[in-house]
Amino acid sequence: MSDDVRKYHQSGTRGTWVQTERAGHEAWAQLIHHAPRAAQLLHVLVANMDERGALVASQATLSKLTGVSVATTKRALAELIKGQWIQTIRIGGERGGTLAYVVNSRIAWADSRENLKLARFSARVLISSEDQADIGGAPLQPVPALAPGELQLPAGEGNKPPAQESLDGMLPDLPSQPNPAPQ
């Protein structure tokens, strides 16, 4: 893998293996002869798919991973769809939507064969930072978080809480003023 391609490949917490059948390998060899860019793209899809064989990625990201133009990637995808190597699932509308690519499970899979019969759909999403528009503006407000072993230390007057009074037997996790005795 070249350094340009390697910088786009992000290994995640997915499994490290996929399976194929011999017939799939033989057909893949014929695809390499007939449509080498499609065969190359299929390898990238299989290497990045989730356990259900799905991947969401832009065509620009796929073209960067394969080192070819977006037009070549589109032709390779069309070849893979026509040959039933993959199928696409539209996410959102035609304008502004994207595609999930699902590898034919008779070619490659990354989970037990029994689990392939399930109707659950999930996908690995692969995004290139170069495809993101700089939206500008202020950064998102960070949410305070406690690390294990840390305690909350409230300070200052603070705002009156918008919540109901404490329930009998339930203590709040922050130090608070005791409820006034009923009169």
C-alpha positions in Angstrom: 0.0 0.0 0.0 1.4 3.4 -1.0 1.9 6.1 1.7 -0.8 8.2 0.0 -3.3 5.3 0.2 -2.2 4.2 3.7 -3.0 7.6 5.2 -6.7 7.2 4.2 -6.9 3.7 5.5 -8.1 3.7 9.1 -8.0 0.4 10.9 -10.8 0.1 13.4 -11.9 -2.3 16.0 -13.3 -4.7 13.5 -12.2 -8.3 13.0 -9.0 -9.0 11.1 -10.3 -11.7 8.7 -12.7 -12.3 5.9 -13.7 -15.6 4.3 -14.2 -16.5 0.6 -15.1 -19.6 -1.2 -12.9 -21.2 -3.9 -15.5 -20.5 -6.6 -15.5 -16.8 -5.5 -11.7 -16.7 -5.8 -11.9 -18.2 -9.3 -14.5 -15.7 -10.4 -12.4 -12.9 -8.8 -9.4 -14.0 -10.9 -11.6 -13.7 -14.0 -12.7 -10.2 -12.9 -9.0 -9.2 -12.5 -8.5 -10.2 -16.2 -11.8 -8.6 -17.4 -12.0 -5.5 -15.3 -8.9 -4.9 -13.2 -10.0 -1.6 -11.6 -13.3 -3.2 -10.5 -11.4 -6.2 -9.0 -9.1 -3.7 -7.2 -12.0 -1.8 -5.8 -13.7 -5.0 -4.7 -10.6 -5.8 -2.6 -10.9 -2.3 -1.0 -14.6 -2.9 -0.2 -13.9 -6.3 1.3 -11.0 -5.0 3.3 -13.1 -2.2 4.8 -16.6 -3.9 5.1 -18.2 -4.6 8.4 -19.3 -8.1 9.6 -22.4 -7.9 7.4 -20.5 -7.0 4.3 -21.5 -3.4 4.2 -19.6 -0.1 3.9 -20.7 3.5 3.5 -18.1 5.6 1.7 -18.1 8.4 -0.9 -16.9 7.7 -4.3 -14.2 10.3 -3.8 -12.9 8.3 -0.7 -13.0 5.1 -2.6 -11.0 6.7 -5.5 -8.4 7.9 -3.0 -8.1 4.4 -1.5 -7.6 2.8 -5.0 -5.4 5.6 -6.4 -7.7 6.2 -9.4 -10.0 9.0 -10.5 -13.6 9.3 -9.4 -14.7 8.6 -13.0 -12.7 5.3 -13.0 -14.3 4.5 -9.6 -17.8 5.1 -10.9 -17.1 2.7 -13.9 -15.6 0.1 -11.5 -18.7 0.3 -9.2 -21.0 0.0 -12.2 -19.1 -3.2 -13.3 -19.3 -4.6 -9.8 -23.1 -3.9 -9.6 -23.7 -5.4 -13.1 -21.7 -8.5 -12.2 -23.6 -8.9 -8.9 -20.4 -8.6 -6.9 -22.0 -5.9 -4.8 -25.3 -4.2 -4.4 -26.1 -0.6 -3.3 -28.5 0.7 -0.8 -29.5 4.3 -1.0 -29.4 6.3 2.3 -31.4 9.5 1.9 -32.7 11.0 -1.3 -31.0 11.1 -4.7 -29.9 14.7 -3.9 -27.8 14.8 -0.8 -28.0 11.1 -0.1 -25.3 8.5 -0.2 -24.9 4.8 -1.0 -24.0 1.9 1.2 -22.1 -0.8 -0.7 -22.9 -4.4 0.3 -20.6 -7.2 -0.8 -22.3 -10.3 -2.1 -22.0 -12.8 0.8 -21.4 -15.6 -1.7 -18.1 -13.9 -2.5 -16.8 -12.7 0.9 -18.0 -12.5 4.5 -16.6 -11.6 7.9 -19.0 -13.3 10.3 -20.4 -16.9 10.8 -22.4 -18.2 7.9 -25.5 -18.6 10.2 -25.5 -14.9 11.0 -25.6 -13.9 7.3 -29.3 -15.0 7.3 -30.2 -12.3 9.7 -32.1 -9.2 8.4 -30.1 -6.8 10.5 -28.3 -4.1 8.6 -25.3 -2.2 9.8 -22.5 -0.6 7.9 -18.9 0.6 8.4 -18.7 4.2 7.4 -15.5 5.4 5.8 -15.1 9.2 5.6 -12.1 11.2 4.2 -11.5 14.5 6.0 -10.7 16.0 2.6 -14.4 15.5 1.6 -15.7 17.5 4.5 -16.6 21.2 3.9 -15.2 23.6 6.4 -18.5 24.7 8.1 -16.7 27.4 10.1 -18.4 29.1 13.1 -17.7 28.4 16.8 -16.6 25.0 17.9 -19.2 22.8 19.6 -19.7 23.3 23.3 -17.7 20.7 25.2 -19.6 18.6 27.8 -17.8 18.2 31.1 -17.0 14.6 31.9 -15.6 12.9 35.0 -12.8 10.4 34.8 -13.0 7.3 36.9 -12.3 8.2 40.5 -13.1 11.9 40.2 -15.8 13.6 42.2 -18.1 16.4 41.3 -17.1 19.7 43.1 -19.9 22.2 42.6 -19.0 25.9 43.1 -20.8 29.2 43.0 -24.4 30.1 43.4 -25.5 28.2 40.2 -29.0 28.2 38.8 -32.1 26.9 40.5 -32.6 23.4 39.3 -35.6 22.8 37.0 -36.2 19.3 38.4 -38.6 18.1 41.0 -37.7 17.7 44.7 -35.8 14.6 45.7 -37.8 11.5 46.2 -38.0 9.9 49.7 -35.0 7.6 50.1 -33.2 8.9 47.0 -30.2 11.1 47.6 -28.9 13.4 44.9 -25.3 12.8 43.8 -24.4 16.5 44.3 -24.3 18.2 47.7 -27.6 20.1 48.1 -29.6 22.2 50.5 -31.8 20.0 52.7 -35.5 20.3 51.9 -37.3 22.7 54.3 -39.5 21.0 56.9 -43.2 21.1 56.0 -45.1 23.6 58.1 
